[in-house]
Amino acid sequence: MTTSNQIPVAEGLFAETADGPRLLGSKCATCETPYFPKAAICHNPNCSDSKLEDAEFGPNGTLWSYTVQYYPPPPPAKYDEPFEPYALGLIDLPEGLRVLSKVTADDIEAIEVGGNVQLVIEKLHTNADGNEVVTFKFRQS
Amino acid sequence: MRDVAVLGVGMHPWGKFEDKSITDLSREAVEAALRDAGIAWPEIEAVSAASSRFSGGKGWGLNGNDIVEEMGSNGVPVYNLSAGCAAGGNALNIGYTLVASGLYDRVLVFGAEKMPKGMIQTSGVEEETDPEYLRQISVGMPGPAFWGMLCTQRMDEYGTTEEQLARIAVKAHENAVHNENARFRQKFTLEDVLNSKMVSYPLRLYEICPISDGAAAVVLCSAEVARKHTTRPVWLASSTVATYRYDDGIPRGLASVVPKGRTLHSEAKLAVSKAFDDAGVGPKDVSLVELQDNTVYYELAFPEEWGLCEPGEAESLVEKGETTPVGSMPINPSGGFLSFGEATTAMGVFQICELAWQLRGEAGERQVPNAKVGLAQTLGLGGNGTAAILKR
């Protein structure tokens, strides 16, 4: 498998950097509120001066909570047939960001609240042209 | 501001009605509410309707206009309110405001739905600039998964057991046995619930609400009008609307901030707190609650967030039967969304019907003894929350 036939599910959400995968967001220089995806202005009602700068988040986080989804999600979410149950979680990052993400593990039934997770970029589904559509996920080690 | 009374309430039963239109459901609920109020359609001075994104309303959520055409177009002003599953509560709030302000004496509030099959799709336009579309294509999160994550966290925090979750569903269906408007009226045993299919861990099929068709309507009026019709009016003591806070720890898109402390469901808490303040009552005064139980989880999380019980106490109250109609903290004596199924925008109006019947002492086998103060609450996509206090 080559990387040439991998397509990100959306542009500008995540990137493979020299230091590994990162989420692409922003941070307000005034109040330090982090945003993912990128925000145009600071949403903190108590912030005196919106000054957003590009910021990268990841790879390490802690699982605040999770679920295992046993039924296929409705459109526009896509998945490969046959449907396999998948885990979703809310991941707390040290920058003060709580991210919604798919969670992967060798055994999704063994995922635990409070566990350490790392950002990965992995296949979401195969599209009609046979290309791999990839998205960000967090892997519990 | 003037006092506002709930003069009449009416409901079309919840279920699946292949042979009826949303207008049929709406008309039957509206006619029932008008009959109950003892007034005729031409006496209604304004209509406040919940907007459906699924059915009727000319594809534009103009469901109030549909019912005016059906009942007789007479130039009456119409307000169509959109707020996801909180739309019924928003419609009630506008109806309340129109009467309390002195602008009108008799206002009709209603909500109705014919829901499409399957899990609800939340995104609209298929463009990556739309945050909800982006969230669904990159992660894929159905409603039950959202509830599942919150419930898993509670289990970790408080040691909530799967059996405690199942008991809430059993209680809901025991209440619904006595409600002729409910869709599912059979009793479920603990084993029935625990053996139902896992949908979004830890939530099973019988622990999340299905979707249904349904309609509900209420007639609000001024105190002066109410006294002409009844010696024992039910009062709409407060009606509030709120949105979530930016420092809430539940991501509404792909991310949120990590909150300081346990700040969750802030839109519901803000709406309920203001409803208490506006009505001049506190959590200890509440005889019964109709809250939005899309899932059993909310019956555990909401009471403590609103001060009805201590944090982590809800589980033991459920086990002791304190949330049944004869307990110390009755929740959803109607049977709730778990037994009715979710006719999304009608739910906020449905709750007012149940509270009115309870406060009048007309709730039959599911009656909360000596009910004096009732609390209603909705929560809708987009961070919309509403609450209302009814009193007699």
Interface residues (C-beta under 8 A of the other chain):
Chain A: V9 A10 E11 L13 G25 T33 P34 Y35 F36 P37 H43 N44 P45 W64 S65 Y66 T67 V68 Q69 Y70 Y71 P73 P74 P75 P76 A77 K78 Y79 Y86 L88 G89 L90 D92 L93 G96 L97 R98 V99 L100 S101 K102 V113 G114 L124 T135 F136
Chain B: G118 M119 I120 Q121 S123 E126 E128 P131 Y133 L134 R135 Q136 I137 S138 V139 G140 M141 P142 P144 A145 G148 M149 L150 C151 T152 Q153 D156 K197 M198 V199 S200 Y201 P202 L203 Y246 D247 G249 P251 G253 L254 A255 S256 V257 V258
